[in-house]
Amino acid sequence: MNSKMTRTRRASRTRAKIAAGNAVRLTVFRSNCHIYAQVISSDGSRILASASTAEKDVRAQFANGGTAAAAAAVGKRIAERAKGAGIERVAFDRAGYKYHGRVKALAEAARENGLNF
């Protein structure tokens, strides 16, 4: 089994638990160059808010989108956009990634800016 397969297995277990709780989820996808965050409805049919380091404003601010500082900026933006959409409580879906580094920076920045999870 390769690392991508094990990560997706961990992610599916987490998503099954979140789906059982019927909660809006904050999902993170991490690549080498960027980090993406989406707030997805409880039934999984709609994206309610999104933010990433690939956005023009964030790219102008950071030379490299693959840093913890850039991830913290995305966490702040996703929290502001979710609160603008009327969402304050989410379930954090780390998509099988370790809660460390960029994923942790994004989560902590989102918490500091008003999202509860």
C-alpha positions, 0 to 999 in steps of 0.5 A: 500500500502506498502513502496516497492510498493510506492517506485516503483510507484515513480520510474516508474514516474521518469523513464517515464520522463527520457524516454521521454527525451531520455537520458542516465540514472544513476540508483541507487539501495540501499540495507541495506548492499550495494549500486549499480550504473549503467549507462544505455543506452537511450533505456534501452537495455545496461548497459554502466558502473557499480560500487558497494560496492560489488566489491572486491576493494571497499570491501577491502577499507570499512568494511561496504558497507552501509555507505555514505563514501562507496557510495561516493567511488561508485559515484567516480568509476561510474563517472570515468567508464562513462567518460571512456565510453565517457559519460559525461551527464546523467539523475539521476534515484534515483529509488524512494529513497529520495535524502538523505544520501547514494543516495545524497553522491553517486550523489555528488561524481559523479558530483564532478568527472565529470558527469553532471546531 
